[in-house]
Amino acid sequence: GDESGPSSAARAFYLALPARFERTIESLRPELDRVFMSSLSRPLAPDIWQDVKLAGLGLVRLDTEPVEWEVSFETTGQKWLGITIPMRGDRALEAVVET
């Protein structure tokens, strides 16, 4: 968007996310689990919200098909991690981890 706000296409993308939220979490869960195993030496909890909180959603490229966007999390335990999972449509890509 610009100073007047998001484009109509970006607005439509964000407004459609709640209906896809559970499917999105299922799609990115294996990548979150991989991050937990490699960075924290343990699997992600069955209820992911015990281990992470949602930090943000970002639209990277709306002009591609499928759309490129990202989902960001922060860990809630003793060791802080910032985890951003790029998405291509409904497919999770390799996470970017900040410590």
PEBELSUL-V126096 format. One record per helix or strand of 3 or more residues. SS is the DSSP state (alpha for helix, beta for strand). FROM is the first residue (numbers start at 1). LEN is the number of residues. If there is no record, write none. Layout:
ss/from/len
SS/FROM/LEN
SS/FROM/LEN
This chain:
ss/from/len
alpha/8/33
alpha/48/3
beta/52/10
beta/68/8
beta/82/7
beta/91/8
